[in-house]
Amino acid sequence: MESFEGREPHKKERQTKQADELKIEDRKPRVVPQRFLPTIPSLLSTPNIPLIHRDVSWLQFNERVLEQARPSSKNLPVERVKFLAISASNLDEFFMIRMASLMREIVVCKNEPRTLGHLTRIRDVLLENVVKFTARQVEILDLLSAELQKIGIHLVTNLEDDEVLKATGSRLFETAILPHLKAPTTFSPHCLKELDNLEMAVIFPDGLWYRVPRNLAPVLSAGDGKDTRIHFFFLDHILQTFLARAFRSQGAPAVVRVTRDADVTTDLIEEGTAPTPDVIRGCLNSRDRGAMMRLQYLGNISPELMESCTRELNLAPGQVIPAPTSLCLHGLWAVVDSFSKAKIKKKLRRKVIYPPLKAYTPEVFKHPKTMFEKLSERDYLLHHPYDSFQAFVSWIEAACKDPKVTLVEITAYRFGTLSPIIPVLKKAAKEKCVRLLIELRARFDEGNNLLIAEELSQAGVQVGFGFGKLKLHAKVALVARKEDGVERYYTHLSTGNYNAKTAKQYTDLAIFTSNQEIGLDARNFFDAVWKGEIPTGFKKLVLAPTNLHRRLITLIQSEIKAATQGKKARIVAKMNALVDDQVIAHLYRASQFGVQVDLIVRGACSLIPKVEGLSDNIRVISIIDRFLEHSRFYYFQSSREMYLSSADWMPRNFFRRLEIAFPVLDERILSYLEKVVIPTHLKDTEKARELTPQGTWKKTVSKYGRPPVRAQFVFAELAASQYRGTSLE
């Protein structure tokens, strides 16, 4: 096993290490009580490892997102609209990816009755939960509509009772919708197979139908002409109302929307010698034609017609879901976007939406001439979005303009077509070696990444791609600079994407370092991926798919060893998802030996904490707030080792992606993360929710006499104060 330092242990060290591990394995933990029964459906991957099913847990995550749209969330009104929109978009993706995966398993196991029965039971539980979830969305939409109407924002859910609204809706229909509709055609259930993913259609009882172009906005806005009220109309409501007027003899129409399997999986080795961009383009064409996963409908459809449609699309009854209010809740982003525009009065805007965050840029990144000199002296931490992404952009700009810089390399997963980095790289490619490794298979960003790759390649940037089954998910940028005749490396490593837009919306951690061992590791990483090889032989960085999984288990075992020796032992980890059963089994074991485990998991979490005899010493919280929690860190107290990473604790990250975990080596940064970042997350009482041993989530509360803590607000205040009073000052 490769050690942390990247060398093989000496024989004596290896024997000692193996003996220590055997002692831990031989020492029996307490027996897990057989009476343990979670109150929500669970799937036991082994008889001794209780796990919440990952998809049940994911739906719980979306419940926590939806909770932020409730009045009790204390969010401003338009912020709450945003969370309602996110919950709808999330549910679309759940059917396109997770439900699609489950349905493929069901097809594969159709001749295995026991497995098939188990999988169909899971499917039915998930679909039941989805129906309940959509009912809660409607309840929250009604609450939001009533509250927003008091301040001049009208989410129109009924066009029939207000003549002024009806006239405004009619005008929108005539000008913004009708010109895009093609003539109706005769409908039969088979016609639904023609619909692309997330496409809508209007169906009349007497046999006509319209396909609704996907370029039509799902939510449309209109003022009242006096600049005092803003109306937002759902596209499906307008279609239903005004097409019914146009075809009175056809009866009241229903609106339907289909969701297809959109999980594009590509093994580039199996595709042979075809250029990677061509392979990806071919795969994208199949996304809109995947197997049907869901049929939503608004309005009345006869039982006979519904049965025919369900049979034609090969759907289970639970996959046909009524929309009590609208099929277009995902389009409520239009409300958020409207209030980001200057034409909305500032006085109103302040009441309903947070002002843009004023991010902090450290002084070193404002002076390109001295930037590399300062970076050579110590490492720098950035905590986005509280610290500005412009610091990274300035670093890239300085590198591209610096005559001493000979090489600039960067990875891209979700870059963004309007990235400020793109023109800088294009210009630099005329004078020095610029190399980009871009992952064309980033889900739902494939088209953008194809455009970026083509644009940069034409400008002279050397463009490479992920390979085989491995997606390139690591976030690393490297600059090579000639100093006194010697090549010196400067490296930027991040938990998040090099995307200027999402850097304002997601929380991430990044480090600039001039550590030469890390720089050499980064150079090794780039060189190997360019050759289509899995990188190996690192001194500081830890990589997936080679040894990240093994390294984490070793570090957990080290905490167990420390606990058995009476030393302080603690693990703190933050991630987007925790579903790897092997890691969970080791965390359960660590808890049984007295290791304190604190986990901050935004999304799906299969581990069940606080179960007597199993996970007494494990606490799990989830934070959903204004910014999407996206940073990942892993902290092990007894060895005082801490890693930041792009990887969640999921099998796909450990074994099917190229990921990097990078150590925190600068004492100032490590101290800040230990004393500020970790405690602030764990003390959150406003937006944190804690996972119970029953598998449900409860709100955390402040201890008596202590003020409430909202972690994201604390971090914003620290950045605004330029980190005065901390080790980063």
N, C-alpha and C positions, 0 to 999 in steps of 0.2 A: 504493500500500500504506500502510495506516495505521501510523504509528510507535508506539513504546511509549508516548509521551506523549499519544497520541490526536490529534495534528495531522498534516496532510499536510506532508511535508518540502518545504523551499524547492526551487526548480528546480535550483540549484547542488548542494544536498545530494543530491537525487535522482539527478543525473547522476553524482556521485562514488560514490554507493552502487551504482548499476548497473554502473559501471566496475569497482569492487572485486569484485562478484559475478561479472562476466565473467572477470576474471583467475583467480578460483578455478575457475570451470567449465572454462576453457581449459587449465588445468594438469592434465595427465593423471596419475592415480594409477597405481600398479602394477597390472599385469594379474592378474586372478584366475586361479590355476592351474586348468586344465581337469581335473586329476586329482582335484579336490575331490569326494569322494563321502561324504556322511554315512552313518553305519552304521545309522541308523533311517530309516524311510520319510519322505520329504520331498516337498513340493509346491512347485515353482518357479513363483512368480507371474509372473516374467519370466525369460528365459534367463540373466540375469546376476546375479540376486539369490537366492542359496541361502537357503531358509527351512525351518525345521521346521514341519510342518503343525500348525496351532493346536490341533487336537483330539488329536493325538498328544502334543503338549506338555501339554495339559490333563490327560490321563491320567497323564503323568509327575508332574504336580503332585499328583494324588491318591495316587500312589505315595509321595510325600514325606510326605503326611498320614498314610498308613498306617504309614510307617516310625516315626512318633512313638508308635505302639502297641507297638513291639518292646521287649524288655528292654534292648537296647543304647541306646535313646533316653535313658536315665537319668531318665525321667519317673516320677512316683509311679504306683502301679498303677491307681487309678481314673482318673487323668488319661489313662492309656493306653487305658482303656476308652472314654473320651470320643473319642479320635482314631479308634478303630475305628468308633464310631457315626457320626462325621462322614464318614469315608470311604464308608460305605454311603449316607448321605443325599446326598453329593456325586454318587455314581454314579447314584442315582435322577434327580437333576437333569440329569446328563449326557445320559441317554436322553430326558428330557422336553424338553430344549432343543437341545443340540448334535446329537445323533443325529437328532432330528426335523427339524432344519434340513437336514442332509445328505440325509435321505430325501426331503424335498420337492424338493431339487435333482435327485435321481435321477429323480423323476417328471417334472419339467419337461424333462429332457434325454433322455427315453426314445427320441426319434427322432434323436438325435445319437450314433451308435455310439462315436466316439472319446472324447467327453466322458463318456458313460455308462460306458464301460469303466474310465476313470480314477476316477470317483466310486465305482463298486462295489468297485474295488480298495481304495480308502481305507476304505470301510465294512467290508470283510472284515478289513483290518489292525486296525481299531479293535475289532471284535468279538473277534478272536483275543486282543488285549491284555486285554479285559475278562474273558475266561474265565481267563486266567492270574492276573489280579488277584484274582478271587474265590477262587481256590485259595490265594493268599497270605493273604487275610482269614481263611480257615479255619485255616490254620497258626498265625496269630497268636492267634486265639480260643482254640485249644487251649493255647498257651503261657500266655496270660493266665488261663485257667480254672485251670490247675494252680497258678499262683503265688497267685492270690486265695484258693484253697481252703485254703491253709496259714494264712491269717489270718481264716478264718471267713466268707468270701464265696464262695458257690457259684453259678457260672453253669451252670445245669443243661442239659446237652446230651444226656443219656441218662436216660430215665425208667424203663427196663425193669429195671435191675439193682439198684435200691435201693427196698425196700418203704416206707421212711419218706418218701422223695421222692415215690413214687407216691401215697401217701396225701395228702400235701400238695398235689400237683398235682390230684388228684381233687377235693379240697375247693375249690380255685380254680376248677376247671371247673364244679362244681355251683353255686357262689355268684356268680362274676364273669363267666362266659361263657355258660353254657347259657340263663339267662333272657333273653339278648339274641338268641339264634338263632331264626330262623323255621323252620317245618317244612321238611324237605328236599323237593326236587322232582326230576322226571326230567331227566337231563342229556343234552345233545347238544353237539357242538363249537360250534354256533351260540350256545349260552348264554353263552359267554365274551364275546361282544360286548355283553352286558348289563352287564358289570363296569365300574365307574367307574375312573378313574385311581388306581393304587396300592391297588386293592381286592383282597382275597384270596377264595379259594373252596376248599372241600374237595370232591374228586371221588372217588366210589367206582367200582371197576371194573365193578360190575353196574348202573350207570346212575343213581345218586342223586347229588345235589350240594347243598351248603350255600353260600350267599353269607355271607361273614363281615362283619358291620357294621364300618365304619371307625372307629367310636367306641371300639372295644375296644383297650386298651393292647397294643402289640406285645410288651412285656416286663412281666411281673407279678412282684411280690415277695411273699415270705412269710418270717416268722421261724420259728425252731424251738421257740418257746415258752419258751426259757431265756435269751433275749437274748444268745446267744453266737454264733449263726450266722444269716446272711441268705441266703436262696435266691432266685435270679432265674430265672424260667421263661420260655421263648419261647412266644408264643401259638400258633405253628404246631405246635410239638411237642405242646402240650396238646391241641389240636384233633385232631391225628393219632392220638394215643394213646387218648383217651377216647371219641371218636366211633367209633373202630374197635371198642371194647368194646360200644358201644350197638348197632352194626349188624354183628355178627360175620358174618352170612351174606352181607354185601355185599363182603367182602374188605378188604384193607388200603388205606386211602384215601391219596391224594396231595393236597398243598396247592399251589395255584397263585396267582400274583400277577401282575397286568398293569400295564404302564407305558404311558401314552399321550402323544402330543404335547400338551404343556401350554403352548406358547409363544403367548400371546395378544398379537397385534399389532393396534393400533387407530389408524387415522388419523382424528382427530376432525373434520377438514375434510370427509372423504368421508361422515361420518355426518350431515352437514347441520345442521339446527337443533335436533336432539334434545338435551335437557340432558345434559351430560357424565356425571353420575352414572348416569343411565338407560342410556346407551350402555355404560358399563363393566359394569353389572349384567348386561346382555344378553350381553356377551362372556364373562363369568365362567361363565355357564351352559354354554358350549361347551367349557370346559377339560377337564371330566371325560369328554368324548365325542370327544376328538381321535383321530387315527389311532393304531393300536397300534404301539408301538415295541419292546416286549419282553414275553416271557412267561417268568416264572421258575417253577420247580416244585421241590417237595421230595417225595421218595418215588418210587415206580415207576409209570410210565405206559406202557402198551403202545405199541410202535412204530406200530401202525396208528392208535391214537387220537391219538398225538402228531402224526402226519402230517396227520390230519384237522384237528386244532386249528390247526396251522401254516398250512395252506391256507385255512382259514376266516378266520383273522385277517390273511391276506396278509403273513406274515412270512417273511424269509429264514431258513434253518436256523440261522444264527449268532445270530439274535435270540431263539431259544429256549434258555434258559440254566438248567442245573441248579444248585440250591443245595445243596452237599454237607452243610451243617450247619443253616442256618436262613434263612428269608426275612425275618427280623425284626431283623437286626443294627442297623438304624437306630434301633431302640427301646432300645438299650443306654444311651441318655441317662437312662433310669430309674435306672440304677446311680449315675450322677453326681448326679442329683437327690436320691436317698435319702441320700447322704452329705453333702448340704448341709443336711439337716434336723437339728434340735436333738436328736431322740431317739437319734441315733447317738452312741455314746460318744466323747467328745473324744479319748481315748487312741487309739482305733482310727482315728478320722478323720485324726489327724495322720500316721498311717503311710501313708495311701493317697491323700490329696488335699491340695492346697495350701490353706493358710488364706486367707480373703478378703484381698485387697490393701487396705492402708490408704492410700487416696489422699490426696494433699496438696491443700489449698485455700489459695491465696495470701491473705494477710491482707486485701488490698483488698476481696475479695468477701465478707468477714464483716461489713462495716460499710456498710449501705445508704445511710446519710445522707451519707457522704463518698465513696461509690463513684465517682460521675461526676466529681467533682473530681479524684480520683486518676487516673481513666482519661483525663482531658483532658491529663495531663502526659506520658504515654508509652504505648507499646503493651505488651500483655501476651500472652505465649505460654502455651498450655495443651497438654500432651502427655498425652493420655488413653491408658490408664486410670490412669497413674501420678499425673496431676493429676485432681482430682475434677470430674466433670460438674456437681456441685452449684454450682460457680462460675458456670457459665452459667445454671443455674436461678435462682440468687440475683440475677444481673444482670437477668434477665427480670422477676423479682418486684419488684426495686427500681424498674425502669422503669414497671411497671404501677401501682405505688403513688405514684410521684413526681408531684406536681401540675404540675411544669414540663414533663413529657413529654406531647407532643401526639399522637404516632404510634408504634405498635409494629408492625413487619412482620417476617414470618418465612416461610421456605420449609419444606416438609415432604416428605420422600421415604419414609423409614421411621420414623415418629414413635413408634409403640407406643400402644396404646389406654389403657394405664395411665400414660402420661407425666405427671410432676408439673407439666409446663408447661400442660397442658390446663385444669385448674381456675383457674390464674392468668390465662390469657387470657380465660376466660369471665367472671371477675370484673371484669377491666379493661375489657372491652367495654361495661360499663354506664356508664363515665365518660369513655372516650377512644376514639380511632379505633384499632382493632386489625384488622390484615389478615393473612390466611394464604393463601399459595399452596401448594396441596398437589397432588402428582402421584398421581392415582388409578390410574395404570398401573404402579406399582412392582411388579415381578414377585413374585407370591405374597403381597403385602401389600395387594392391591386391596381385599379385604373390610374389613380394618382401617381403611384410609384412607377408605373410604366412611362407616364409622361415625363416625370422627373429624370428617370434614367436616360430616356432618349434625348432630352434637352441638354443634360450635362455631357453626355457622350459626344454630341455634335459640337460642343464647345471645347472639346479636348480633354475633359476629365476622364480618367480611366475608371470605368464602371464595371463592377463585378457583382455577383449574386450569391444568395444562399445556395446550398447544394443538397442533393439527395432528399431524404425525408426531413432533414434538420432545417427548421426555420431559424434565421439569424435574428435573434431577439436582444442580443447584447448591445449596450449603449456605450460606445467608446470612441474617442477622437484622439489622434496622436499627431504631434508636431515634432519633426526632427530639425535641429538647428545647429549649425557649425559655430562652435565657440572655442577659440584658441586652437584651431585645427582639429578639434575633437567633436564628434557628433553627439549631441546631448538631446535627451527626449523630455518632452512635456506632454502630460497625459491628462485628459478629462474623462472621468467615468461617472455615469449617472444611472439612477434608477428609472428615469423616464425618457421619453422620446425627445429628439432634437426638433421640436415643433414649437414655433413661437406662439401659436394660438393656444394649444393645450397647456403650455407652460404657464399661462395666466389662469387656467381653470383647474389644473391638477396639482396636488402636492407631491413634490419629488425632492430627493437629496442628490447632490452632485459634489464631486471633489476634483479640484485641480491639484496636480502633484508633479514635482520634478524628480521624484524618486526614480532612480535609474533602473532598479530591478523591475519596478512596475512598468516603466517605459519599454524595457526589453521584452517583458511579457506581452505587452500590447503589440509590439512590432512582430513578435512571434505569432500572435493571434492573427493579425492581418495577413502575414505571409502565408500561413497555413490555409486560411480560408480562401485566399486567392488561388491556391493550388487545388482547392476542392478537398482538403484534408482536415480531419478533426485535430485541433491544436492540442499539443501535449507539452510536458516538460516545463511547467511554470514554477517560478520561485515565490511569487507573492499572490498572484491572482488564482482564484479557484473557478474551474469551468464545469459547465454541463455541456455535453452528456458524459464527460469522463469521470470526474470525481466530486462534484458538488454534493450529490446525494450521500455518498460515502463519508465525505468530510463532515457534513452536518450530523450524521449519526455518531461519528467519532467524537465530536464536540459534546453531544448530548451525553455520551458515555463518560466523558471526562467530568462533567458536572455530577453524574452519579457517583463516580469515584471520589470526588471531593466531598460529597455529602456523607458517604460511608466513612470518611476520615474525620468527620466532625467539622469540616470547613464550610464556609458560606458557599452555597451553590444556588445559582439562579439562572434562568433562561428568560430573555425577553425578545420576542420576535414580532415583527409587523409585516403584513403581507396582504395581498388582495384575496387570496384563497388558500385554504388548507384542506386538502383532500387526499394526500398521499398516505395510504394506510400503514406503510412501514415506518414513516416518520412519526405518525400518530402513536403507533405501538410503542416506540421508544420514548415518546413524551409521557405516555401513561406509566411506563416503567420508571422514568425519572421521578414522576410524582410519587410513586409508591416508595421510593427510596428517600423522599424528603426534599427533593429539589423543588424550589418555588418556580413555577412557570407562568409567565404573563404573556398572553397572546393578544395582538390587536389585528383582527381579521375583518377587512371591509365586507367581503362577499361570502361565498360558500365556505362553511366550516363543518367538516364531518366529525371532528373531535367533540366529545361531550365532557364538559368540566364538572368538578365538584361532586362526582359520584363517589360515594363511600367505598373505600378499598380499591378504587380504580384511578381516580383523578382528583383526589381531595385537594391537592396543592396546585391545581391548574385554574387560572382565571382567564376567561375569554371576553373581550369587549369588541364592539364594532362602532366606528365613528362615521356618521353620514352628516355632512355639513355643506356649507356654501361651496367649497372646493372639493373635487373628487380626491379622496385619499388614495394615493398611488405609490408612495414611497415604500420600499422594503428594507428592513434591517434585521440583523440577527445578532444578539448580544449574549455572551457567555461569561458570567461573572467570575468564576474561579480562575479562569485563564486570562480574564480581562481582554478577550478577543471580540472584536466587533466587525461585522461585514455589512456593507451596503450592496444591493444587488438589483438586477432586473428580473429576478426569478421569484415566482410564487412557489409554494410548497405543493406542487401538483406533479403527477407523473409526466405530463407533457413538457413541463419546464425542466425536469430532471433528465429526461431521456429522449425527447424529440425536438429539442431546441438547442441552439448555441447561446449559452447564457454565461455571464460573468458575475462572480461575487468578488468584491474588492475590499481589502482590509482598511480599517481606519488606523493609520500609523502616526499621525500627528497628535501629540498629547493634548494640545489645546482643543482640537476638534473632538477627540474622544471624550474629554472632560465635559464639553458642552453637550454632547449627545447623552452621556451618562446622567448629568446633573440637571439638564433642562429638557431635552427633547423626550426622553423616555418618561420621566415623571409627569410632564405636562399631558402627554397622551393618556397616561394611566389615571390621572386625577380628573379627567373631563367628566363633569356632571350634567352638562347641558345637552350634548349631542351623542354621548356614548350610550350604548345599550349593552347589557351584560347577558351572556348566554347562561341559562339555568341548567341544572342536571336533568330537568324534564324536557330539555330540547327547545324551550321557548326563550324569548328575549324580553328582558325587563329594563326599565329606565334606571340609570344610576342616580343616586341622590347625594347631595352634600351632607357631610357629617355636621352634626349640630355645632353651630357657632362659626362654621367655616364658610367663606363666600363661594358662590358657584364658580366653576371653571369651564370655560369654553376654549378648548385647545387652539383652534385656528385663530381666534381673536388674540390669544396670548402670543402666538408666533408673529402675527402681524404687528403687534405692539413692540415686540423685541426688535424686529427688523426696522421699524420706524424710528426706534431709539438708537439705531446703529449698534445694537448689542451691548450697550453700556451695562456694566456690572456683571458681564459674563466673561468666560475665558476667550471669547472671540473678539472682545473689545480691542 
